[in-house]
Amino acid sequence: MARKGRPLREDRRSAAKHAFTTRRVDLDLATRLRSDLRPRAGDLVLARVAQLGQHQKLESPYGRRAQLYVGDEIIVAYGERYAPDQFEAIVPQDLSPCDLVAGGGVAGLVLSRHAKMRTATRIEPVGLLADDDGKVLNLGWFGLPRLTLPPVLPPVVAVVGTSMNAGKTTAAAGLIHGLSRAGLHVAATKVTGTGSGGDLWTMLDAGARSVLDFTDHGHTSTAGLTLDRIESVALSLIAHSATSNPDLIVVEVADGLLQRETGALLQCKRLREALHGVLFAAGDAMGAVAGHDWLVKAGHRVLGVSGLLSASPLAVREAEAALGWPILSLADLRDPLTAPKICFAGDAKSCLA
């Protein structure tokens, strides 16, 4: 019986630049290329850089950002993207030229982009990576096993925000750093988003002893996944984080409350019951008030409000007047005395009293 696809030489595979999204993949299994199939989310593809655009560097599995050149061959994964400040993209229907829609290694077809973004870097798929039997390698093959929540969890604090770039990761890292300075063992996970290591490395640098994200569960991104799937991934990542016996787990949820998957996930009963509370990151005073009210209505305990607005004394003043409690600064989050109070006191009034 004829083997499907054409051979992929080991030296060619090794010479290609491997993206962050492939970090769990055993690329030794990739011995053939398929050009006769429609790509699916998570499928691995060997592609050639055709034209440089917004993303001119590719993040490696170890976090180094490798400069890209026209003609470079790269190994990335197909996936959707929903990023209001960058790109909206889908998995294309065939192996026609498409776009590098995230520096962590996501191939997709751009539908729209923010006005400040350059056009996406264009790539030309050479073929889907396949094993000896012609089966296309997919990130899902290499994901962590699905776990259910244990009967007893350490406190789990979610960090959510008004939108992209509201200061969620900065707030999460600040809180992790403050808790770590207090001598606490912190585990962290990012449960939704687009495959890129920036947030993961930031939380690791802040002092988290273990960090996981949705790519560890075999997903290039969580955009376009069903709510059941996203909830399952989020709860499983929390369960995996709990296996290291941390004193506390910090969970970052991508994008903003009005993003479809984020909003739906935060209204899931099982996730809400797993959370001790929420730290909310807002970009401005109105967002702080509206987001706080949204979370309370959804049944969450809001432990505090921080984020980009904390850089503006006037915005802080407006938000504090409306909320009736203090806005948490980055210094507050990083403080080894204040950080544990944020998580365990119950609200920002108590922790800064």
HELIX and SHEET records of a PDB file:
HELIX    1   1 GLU A   10  ALA A   15  1                                   6    
HELIX    2   2 PHE A   20  THR A   22  5                                   3    
HELIX    3   3 LEU A   27  LEU A   29  5                                   3    
HELIX    4   4 LEU A  139  PHE A  142  5                                   4    
HELIX    5   5 LYS A  168  ARG A  181  1                                  14    
HELIX    6   6 GLY A  198  ALA A  206  1                                   9    
HELIX    7   7 PHE A  214  HIS A  217  5                                   4    
HELIX    8   8 LEU A  227  ALA A  242  1                                  16    
HELIX    9   9 ARG A  260  LEU A  266  1                                   7    
HELIX   10  10 LYS A  269  ALA A  274  1                                   6    
HELIX   11  11 ALA A  285  LYS A  297  1                                  13    
HELIX   12  12 LEU A  308  ALA A  311  5                                   4    
HELIX   13  13 PRO A  313  LEU A  323  1                                  11    
HELIX   14  14 LEU A  330  ARG A  334  1                                   5    
HELIX   15  15 THR A  338  PHE A  344  1                                   7    
HELIX   16  16 ALA A  348  CYS A  351  1                                   4    
SHEET    1   A 6 ARG A   6  PRO A   7  0                                        
SHEET    2   A 6 ARG A  32  ARG A  34 -1                                        
SHEET    3   A 6 THR A 121  ALA A 130 -1                                        
SHEET    4   A 6 LEU A  44  GLN A  51 -1                                        
SHEET    5   A 6 GLU A  73  TYR A  78 -1                                        
SHEET    6   A 6 LYS A  17  HIS A  18  1                                        
SHEET    1   B 7 ARG A   6  PRO A   7  0                                        
SHEET    2   B 7 ARG A  32  ARG A  34 -1                                        
SHEET    3   B 7 THR A 121  ALA A 130 -1                                        
SHEET    4   B 7 CYS A  98  ALA A 102 -1                                        
SHEET    5   B 7 VAL A 106  ARG A 113 -1                                        
SHEET    6   B 7 PHE A  87  ILE A  90 -1                                        
SHEET    7   B 7 ARG A  81  TYR A  82 -1                                        
SHEET    1   C 2 LYS A  57  GLU A  59  0                                        
SHEET    2   C 2 ARG A  65  GLN A  67 -1                                        
SHEET    1   D 6 SER A 210  ASP A 213  0                                        
SHEET    2   D 6 VAL A 186  LYS A 190  1                                        
SHEET    3   D 6 LEU A 248  GLU A 252  1                                        
SHEET    4   D 6 VAL A 156  GLY A 161  1                                        
SHEET    5   D 6 GLY A 277  ALA A 281  1                                        
SHEET    6   D 6 VAL A 302  SER A 306  1                                        
END                                                                             
